[in-house]
Amino acid sequence: MTDEFWKRKSLKEMSSDEWESLCDGCALCCLQKLEDEDTGDVYFTDLACRLLDVDTCRCKDYASRAKKVANCMVLSADEPEAYRWLPATCAYRRLAEGQDLPQWHPLISGDPDSVHAAGISAKGKIVSETESTQWTVLRQLSD
């Protein structure tokens, strides 16, 4: 994508390709999350969905993920309330909140690995739920 379509289109106006290109590949949406029932605070764990390739931070079966993983987060412009489960760095959430994309975002940098180089992604910090049942909290969602 060569133009800055995200600056002139709303999330609802984007084509499927534009929508998908907003994903920076951080994989944080693919981690198990915990919600504090008293405060509503949401925390990421280091336990990744069984379909996530923990080395590339990409889904191994993206097209069928929702059929294979019951609680898979499938985003839609029509359901912005789901964005609260996304990190503050996520393009979908940022754009919905009126913010621009950060400089490390692949659409800005032109480098699909810039999200990893910036330390934003889960790469190198996670384990698949198929490999472990133990987890630790990585960080609060609002971080």
Secondary structure, 3 states (H helix, E strand, C coil): CCCCHHHHCCHHHCCHHHHHHCCCCCCHHHEEEEECCCCCCEEEEEEECCCEECCCCEECCHHHHHHHCCCCCCCCCCCHHHHHHCCCCCHHHHHHCCCCCCCCCHHHHCCCCHHHHCCCCCCCCCEECCCCCCCCEEEECCC
